[in-house]
Amino acid sequence: MLTMGGLLVVLAGGFAGGFVTGLAGFGTGLVALGFWLHVIEPAPAATLVAICSVAAQAQTLPTIWHAVDRRRVWPMLAAGLLGVPLGTLLLTRVDIDIFRTCIGVFLIAFSAWMLFGRVNMQLRWGGRPADAVAGFAGGIMGGLAGLSAPIPTVWATLRGWGRDERRSVFQTFNLTILAAVVAWHFLSGLSSDGLGVLVLTALPGTFAGAFLGARTYRRLSDRRFHALVLVLLAVSGVTLVVTS
């Protein structure tokens, strides 16, 4: 049973994670776990991240709904959902620490290359099949390590899509994949007895943070949003390397 101080930490983590998700479309776990792991065990914290991420993304989806191109999104979503069970099967066959380290190094190198090299790529090849491959890889990573965001986000960045268009792709993808993860956690009995209290404590902060983050997002130019996404990917990479 958490103390009042512990519950305040959960609330603060929900607010911080919600704000980043409202601002960038992803990153709940990246920020919130820095708070929650001080007072919550890793297993319920992972489930709480998925629940709060789904809540924040569902709340802010209307912000970019006008930019959602269903013909572009559905190949990634379908392939991602197919990749989730494959990722869970790999859990017992892959060294998760080595996997996380490799992904972390890749994200750091990619972000540094795009930021400091002033690279402005716009990949045109592959069409929807290439988008589906990126979604499938994201689904595998989501099932294997809860890392559904990096590959679709990197791919949308390489495509050179605009701010709303890019966010509509990876936010819709992450919302769908993480909702599947939440359902899987509950159906598999992975949710803990005290999860309800944690959710009820974190969600008010998540909703408030997502609201403020979405308002801030509307003031970002394409260039600043591009830089923000790359910085968050780099921070994700550093976090993965350090925690591995």
N, C-alpha and C positions, 0 to 999 in steps of 0.2 A: 504494500500500500504506500503510495507516494505521499510525502508531506506537502504542505501548502507551497513550500519553496520549490519542490519538484514539479508540482502542477504548473507553477508560474513559468518554469523552464520549458515545459511542454507547450504552453501557450505561446511563449516567445518564439520557440522554434517553428511553430505553426505559422506565426505572423511573418517571420523572415523567409521561410520557404514559400509561402503564398505570394509575398511581394515579388520575389525573383521570378516565380512562374508567371505571375501577371505581367511582369515587365518583359520577359524573354520567351515565354512559352514552354520552358522546361527549367529544371534545376532545383526542384523541391528537396530532393534527398541530399543534393550537394550542400545546401545551406542548413536545412533542418537537422540533419544528423549531427552536425557540429554542436547542437544544443542537446538533442535527445539522448545521445549515447552516454552523456554524463549521468543520466537518471533512469534510463530504460535499457533493458537487455537488447542485444542486436536483433534477435528474431522478431519480437513484437515491434521493434523500431522499424524494421523493413516493411512489415505489413502496414504500419501507420504511415510510412512514406508513400506507399502505393495509394492508400485511401485518400490522403490529403492532396496528393498530386492529381488524382482523378477529380476531386472536388474543385481544386483551383482551376484546372484546365476546362472543366465543364462550365464553371462560372464565367471564365473569360473568353470562351469560344465565340460568343456573339460579337466580340470585338473584331474578329477577323472572318466571320462567317461569310461575308460578301465575297471574300477572296478564295473560298474553298472551291476548287475545281474537282468535282467528283470523278471525272474521267482520269484525272492525274492521280488522285489519292487512292482510288480503290485497288489498283494493282499492288501498291505498297502495303495496304491494310491486309488484303487477302494473303499475300506472301508472308507478311509478318506473323499473322495468326498461325500459319502453317509452320513457321520457324520456332514458335514458342515451345511446343512439345519436344521438338528435336533438341532444343537447348536444355530442357530439363533432363532428357536422357543422357546428355553429355556431362551432367553434374558429377557422376561417379567415375567418369573416364578422363577428365581433364583436370590438371593442377590449376585450381582457381586462382592462386596467387600469381603464378607465372602468366596466366591469361590476363589478369587485371593489370599486371605490370606492362605487358606488351601493348595493351590497349592504351594505357596511360602514356607511355612513351610516344605512341603514334599521335595521340591527341596533342601533346605538347609540341611535337615537331610540326604537325600540320598547322596549328594555330600560329606558331612562331613564323613559319614560312609565309602564311597568308598575311600576317600583320606587318612583319618587319621587311618582308620582301615586296610589300605593296602589290601583291598578286591580285589580279582581277579576272578570275577564270569564269568562263561561261561554256561549260560542256554541252554540246548539242547532240552528241551521238547516243545511240542506244534506245532512245525513246522510252516507252512504257516498260518494255522488258528489262531495261537497265534499272528503272525505278523499282521494279518488282524485286530485282536482285538485292538492291539496297534495303528494301523492306524485309526481305527474308533474312538477311544478315542481322538486321536490327531485332527481329523476332527471336532469332537464336540467342543473341546476346541478352535479350530480356529474360528469356527462360533460364539461361545459364547463370547470369550474374545480376539480373535486374538492371541491365544497362541498355535499355531499349532506345535511348535518345541519341547517343553519339553518332552512329552510322547514318541514320536519316538526316540528322542535322548537318553533318559534314557533306552529305550528298546534295542537300538543298543549297548549301553554300557554294559548292562547286558548279551547280547548275546556273548560278548567277541570277536567281530569281529575286524579285523585289521583296521589300520588307514584309508586307502582308501576305504575299504569295508564298514566301518561304516559311513564314510562321504557320500559315494554314496547313501546310503539309506536315511538318514535324509535330505540331501540336495535336492535330487530328490523329496522327499515327500513335503518338505516345498515350493519348487518352484511351484509345482502343486497346492497345497492348496492355497497359497497366490495369485497365478495367478487367481484362482477362486474367491478369495475375491475381488481382483481389479475389475474383470468383474462385480461382484455383486454390488460393490459400484457405478460403472458407470451406470449400468442398472437400479439401484434403485434411481438414481439422487442424490447420496450422495456426489458427487464431487463438490467442491466449484468453484466459478468463477475465483478465483485467483490461482487455483491449477496448471494451466499450467506454470505460472511464477516460482512457487516453484519447479516444476519438472525440468524445464530447468536449474534452478540454482543448484539444488542438484545433478543431474545426472553426470555432469563432475567430481565432487568430488567423487561420488560413484564409477565411473569407474576407476579413478586413484587409489583410496584406495583399491578396489578389486584386481587390478593388482598387487600392492605391497604386499597385504595380501597373494595372491596365490603364489607369489614367495617365501615368507617367509615360507608358509606351506610346500613347497617341502623340506625344510631343517629340518623339525620336525621329530623326531623319533616317533614310536608308543607310547612309554611311555610318551613323552612330550605332544603329541596330546591328549592322554587319560587325563592327568592332566589338560590341557588347557580346554577341554570340561567340566570337572567337576567344574573347577573354574568358568567358564561362567554360568553353571547351578546354582551354588551357588549365584553368583551375581544377576542372574535373580530372584532367590527366595527372596533375600533381597530386591530387587527393588519392587517386587510384594507386600511384606509385608508392606514396608514403604508407598507405594503409596495407599494402601488400608485403 
